[in-house]
Amino acid sequence: MDQKSYRRGSFQSSTSDEDMLEIAGASLDFTVADDDPPLDREMGGFSSYNGGGMNGTSTMMDFLEEPLPGVGTYEDFNTIDWVREKSRDRDRHREITSRSKESTWALIHSVSDAFSGWLLMLLIGLLAGSLAGLIDISAHWMTDLKEGVCLAGFWFNHEHCCWKSNTTFTDRDKCPEWMSWSQLILGHGEGAFAYILNYFMYVAWALLFSLLAVLLVKGFAPYACGSGIPEIKTILSGFIIRGYLGKWTLIIKTITLVLAVSSGLSLGKEGPLVHVACCCGNILCHLFTKYRKNEAKRREVLSAAAAAGVSVAFGAPIGGVLFSLEEVSYYFPLKTLWRSFFAALVAAFTLRSINPFGNSRLVLFYVEFHMPWHLLELIPFILLGIFGGLWGAFFIRSNIAWCRRRKSTKLGRYPVLEVLVVTALTAILAFPNEYTRMSTSELISELFNDCGILDSSQLCEYVNDFNSTKGDDLPDRAAGPGVYTAMWQLALALLMKVFITIFTFGMKVPSGLFIPSMAVGAIAGRLLGVAMEQLAFYHHDWAIFSGWCSQGADCITPGLYAMVGAAACLGGVTRMTVSLVVIMFELTGGLEYIVPLMAAAMTSKWVADAIGREGIYDAHIRLNGYPFLEAKEEFSHKTLSMDVMRPRRSDPPLTVITQDSMTVEDVETIVNETTYSGYPVVVSRESQRLVGFVLRRDLIISIENARKKQEGIVSTSIIYFTDHSPPLPPSSPSMLKLRSILDLSPFTVTDQTPMEIVVDIFRKLGLRQCLVTHNGKLLGIITKKDVLKHIAQLANQDPDSILFN
């Protein structure tokens, strides 16, 4: 990166690359003693740095003129310096603008630089939409492959296979081109043996798909497991996890997501599609220098990519933008909002062009309701909200307890066995029940569906009295035996989904939570909806129904209850509100149902928040020990910066470097004997007046380079950080000037600054460390680790849980 470009105020530093070492990354290493001074971190490749091994004479590179290779990059598991990255981008932009007046070529370069962001959004939308279409088509085909195969072409799924068949509408799923495995192997599909064979093939295919998924994840891309949203939230807050958004992760996640969904496990593809879209964004960033070399700019792109991911997952472009804003993004300027909108638009348009479901819709469970809802129905809608909140809180606690057990016991050493056991259990329990045998998206589609005259589903087996029909709207009817059978099957499916999802989410396969949560809510909602419908049919003269539900009218829509229940359960688990409601009404195309959705979403959030404050993604962030400062939480304690800063009274004094009196050997000794990520620079040990802050990685690279390339640099050479060299005897060896790597304006607070202000500074400016002074003298330092540990201690949590795992 251009090191000349860092300015803050009137000061122009020759480098902004003191960023390389993350103090929050530093904050994650608890392998050292707890009373070690701050900025403490094992430096991986640099921990074995040996000053003696750097001897050699050459000419020194002028840091002010030419950037050093390696300076300006970040280590893995480090946090970026937001202030410096934004400052660098502003300087780059100013330079391009000033040059654009000098020549036509510079003007063209300026225009292309301004346009590159929109071009990048276009590419992200096209790639994310194409991959989503590929995943949808492949998952649909492989899910049907568990039950049979198409003779007209094995690549057709069940629905596409029967499109050209001449069967009647009611027998549309029984076309001769599609054969179950028993029909193919035995020649007939009836009888106990045929059922057992189909059962065996279903379980065998499920096990094969899940085995392939977990082996690919374990062997090629360990980061491809899970939903990815907790990690993306952490990355968007400034943390660096190398390889998490890389090409291998993208390839393996795309393949294994299809396999995991097809295996019939209780998981969805919607969360992982956000990860896939962010991988696309990160990889495409490398085409543009502006984004490749600036981590803060890249995170703006990733926010937009997350919006595109939700856009293609639910066919909800506006909901995707709001999801990125409400749930995952840490820094979301207005410019990013517009670009997110454009990326979501392009992604949705691309998916619509591919038409993966053959119905001109972007999702499998698009529905349209025609009947309005009545005010009194808000009572069951709010009940569904309460159920959603209770289920969300129960699920989060149970899932986190299970995941913690997986981390702390031998269970975590056998990811392949765990996946196979859960898959086998899921497939064995799922096959006998037709509502769990079908894919979860198809189940939700069936539950959302409003029964029509031609519907052949068990859920629509009502006692028909066609004398009372009015146009397309069927009146409320008495439930037939098929409906009662469907009810107990759905009740069993609800129990299975509630418990099996706890053990599925967090396994070493790609696993989203949106669809299983929606399925739980949709089943509960449909059960309540049918109960309300039958109540209204048999007791339409009751006071609660008499005003608006006469006999023979179509009063209750059970599908609407399923939709409201789905929103309530998803809200209870994720704690989304605005984006959730928008996603749900984009799914259904029903603007008039916004109020029931809002009521259920808010109720579920209130109930779930009353039991536990964290959503599932925040809970997993805390479980994994990611250095994430939650912007939504208030810091209400009355502690001061001096209570948190290091060193404490019992600690050894803070390790510092003086500005013009230490030799190369002295600095190398400090670097060798400590594992700190950076060092304050002071005028002298006696005065402790602060000059600036220098990072360990910068020192190592600069000294190593100077020994190789500058004549006369030896162990006794003086290092100085001032503008002018200190006076020395003529016989002294050459001096080494390192002012260019010194941050002359580190953030400082006084020892009496309230911690609520310090926490606010860390959150809003994305700091990694802050120096503490008293009357201008350096007292100590506060790192992101210290802030996170302090917050954990005040919340009566184990402070050592802030450990990246």
Secondary structure, DSSP 8 states (H G I E B T S, - for coil): --GGGEEETTEEES--GGGGS-HHHHTT--SS-TTS-SSB---GGGTT--GGGG----B---TTTS--TTTT---TT-B--HHHHHHHHHHHHHHHHHHTTT-HHHHHHHHHHHHHHHHHHHHHHHHHHHHHHHHHHHHHHHHHHTTEEESS-TTS-HHHHTTT----STTTT--TTEEEHHHHHHS---SHHHHHHHHHHHHHHHHHHHHHHHHHHHHH-GGGSB--HHHHHHHHTTB--TTTTSHHHHHHHHHHHHHHHHTT-S-BSHHHHHHHHHHHHHHHHTT-HHHHS-HHHHHHHHHHHHHHHHHHHHT-HHHHHHHIIIII-S---HHHHHHHHHHHHHHHHHHHHH-TTSSS-SSTT-----S---GGGHHHHHHHHHHHHHHHHHHHHHHHHHHHHHHHSGGGG-HHHHHHHHHHHHHHHHTTSHHHHS-HHHHHHHHH----TT--SGGG-B---GGG-BTTB-----B-HHHHHHHHHHHHHHHHHHHHHHHHTTSSSB-BSHHHHHHHHHHHHHHHHHHHHHHHHHTTTSHHHHTT--TTS----HHHHHHHHHHHHHHHHH---HHHHHHHHHHHT-GGGHHHHHHHHHHHHHHHHHH-S--HHHHHHHHHT-----TTS------BHHHH-BS-TTS-----EESSSEEHHHHHHHHHH--BSEEEEES-TTT-BEEEEEEHHHHHHHHHHHHHHBTT--TT-EEE-SSS-----TTS---EE-GGG-BSS--EEETT-BHHHHHHHHHHH--SEEEEEETTEEEEEEEHHHHHHHHHHHTTS-GGG----
